[in-house]
Amino acid sequence: MPDDLPRSGADALVRRLRDHGVRHIFGYPGGQMTPIYDALYRDGTIRHFLARHEQAAAFMADGYARATGRPGVCLAVCGPGVLNAATPLGTAFTDSVPLLLISGQIPTQGRGLRSGYYHENDQLAACAAMTKCSARVERVEEVVPALDRAFAALTAGRPGPVLFEVPLDVLRAEYPPAVWPSPPAQLAPPSPDPSAVPTLATLLKGWHRPLLLAGGGVVSAGAEALLVRLAERLGAPVFHTAMGKSAVPSDHPLAAGLPWHRATSDLTNMASFFSPLFTEADGLLAVGCRFTQLATGSWTMPLPKSIAQIDVDHAEIGRHYRVTAGVCADARLALQGLLEELPPEPRHPWAPPPDTRQAWRLPGMDLIGPLRRALPRDAIVAADITRLGYIMLAEFPVYQPRTFLHPAGFVAMGHGLPAALGAKAAFPERAVVAILGDGCFQMCGMELATAVQERLPVVSVVVNDGALTLIKAIQQRRYESRFLGVDLLNPDFGTFAQAFGVPYWRTDDDAAFEAALGEALAADAPALIEVRPGDARR
């Protein structure tokens, strides 16, 4: 599109997306979306990636946002398309991911249910509980300011998803001649109260055995380097939550990993798996951390008597545990202020190196070592809801921010492959691997077609143990092995891959897996590696 004024509401929408830096968009077309697709075609500056399902398109945008820190944008037709994308909206809402879902809508004259228009719906009400906010544009001149407000909402305070709908007649309407407005300045992140940081610093100075717990708020704020500086200043081991996994390089001397080194299938009876440092410490500072069920083993994690918390969301401070001090602010600004208040000399680390223990692995196989050896430090791994994914949360070393993607809070199966495709779209030069169980893969496996068509060379590692393993483990532990609905009759994954022209390997030991992974990465094409762990070999 030339730089003259847009001709229609759809043109204005696409041009404003471009103004906000959008260069990649994921979607699945539908009737009420065709004006947007035509505007994208004529504009030519934003690349569209065609998914095979709206859920996958939104998960791709989610993975893009997690890997880049920028809003991920997806398109879905009103009604069934948006409701297919509802699970990704819930995933993004729970994990604080800036995801913009743009949808058409039936013409304004048919607003409401029982209108007789196809795709009639009230999708804004249906998705209200899983979006940070939503917007409906009623007049063509409102397209641009409404989209500006949507982009501000995506990242202001706690990031989250936004649903944005424009009726078909508004998309087709002639855009009124006017001077094209410049996009508004980005909102500044919230600063801490001037008295809160000195109070917190005084508390930390009195701790002799401090711990840090890094959550996703550290990563969202880009505060990883500041957190490392604070840890070194305090001599404090740094634990992380699932969303905070990449906040500290795993090879840093103060990196302590997850609060637990192993999890049960339902996050109960985990007392023996927590680090002993939590009972030895005299203070804990949680940064951008919500103290979720996953992080705390169903809130049984032992904690020191003194707890402090930094979070951009005031509602999270003291929500689960009483705090001695709390700072409501962007993590980067709060940590900057805290470092200015603390003595500049680093303390000697108070905790000895952790004792060696038996590593958590799949039965009979070590996939962690081969994966880490084969992948560059900046490789991105998208781990789905599978036993290996949880093992990787605890055991897989991560060295750079935003290189481990996992649907931690909503626990949505089928996230891994689409999220990996979204990350690969953002970083075509980096290695990207999706880790999936056989159940997860069968929720998103058709996206191999997307990988091939859109030339996104992601390697999918599918652990085939013939079961929904985590749920089967709960039935074994709690229900005397009364198994129902957990055993899978799987397809021939090799034939499935062949149908899409995707290279395929089947492995059942560490050496074969490492060799296959090396070959798959070198092929620079979509690839599928099937893994048969020791308890699933036939």
Number of C-alpha atoms within 10 A of each C-alpha: 15 7 7 8 16 22 15 20 30 30 27 25 23 26 22 22 20 15 13 15 11 18 16 20 24 27 28 22 19 18 14 23 23 17 21 26 20 13 22 21 15 13 15 12 15 17 14 19 24 21 26 17 20 26 27 34 32 37 34 33 37 35 33 32 24 30 25 17 19 19 24 30 26 28 29 28 27 28 20 16 22 27 19 19 23 21 22 30 33 22 27 32 23 18 24 23 30 31 35 30 28 23 27 30 28 25 17 15 9 14 15 13 11 10 13 9 13 12 18 19 21 14 20 19 9 13 21 14 12 20 23 22 17 19 16 18 22 16 16 22 19 16 23 21 15 16 24 19 12 20 21 16 21 24 23 17 20 24 24 26 33 27 24 21 25 29 25 22 21 25 29 17 16 17 20 13 10 9 8 13 9 8 13 12 8 11 11 9 17 17 16 21 12 10 9 17 25 16 15 22 18 13 16 23 13 11 15 15 21 28 29 26 27 30 25 25 28 32 24 27 20 18 22 24 17 21 24 21 15 21 22 19 18 26 21 28 26 28 23 28 27 25 29 26 31 26 32 29 19 18 11 12 12 23 19 24 27 23 24 23 20 21 20 15 17 17 16 15 13 18 13 10 15 20 19 13 20 18 14 15 21 19 25 24 23 24 28 30 25 24 22 15 15 18 23 21 24 15 15 15 19 17 17 16 13 18 22 22 25 28 26 26 17 15 10 18 24 17 11 11 14 14 16 14 20 23 25 22 24 28 30 24 16 25 24 16 18 20 17 12 16 18 12 11 9 14 14 11 18 15 16 9 11 10 6 6 7 7 13 17 16 17 11 13 18 18 21 19 14 17 19 15 11 16 18 13 15 15 20 26 31 26 30 28 22 24 20 21 21 21 20 20 24 21 20 20 20 24 20 18 25 27 21 26 27 28 26 22 18 16 17 18 19 26 33 33 35 31 33 36 36 32 32 25 26 19 17 15 11 18 23 28 31 25 27 30 28 25 25 22 25 15 16 20 22 19 21 28 19 22 27 17 14 15 17 23 27 32 29 27 24 24 25 23 20 18 19 19 20 16 16 19 18 17 17 13 14 10 11 9 12 11 14 9 9 16 14 14 9 13 10 9 20 16 12 16 21 12 11 17 14 20 17 20 20 18 18 17 16 19 14 15 24 20 14 20 25 16 15 22 19 10 13 15 17 27 26 27 23 23 25 23 20 14 12 14 11 5
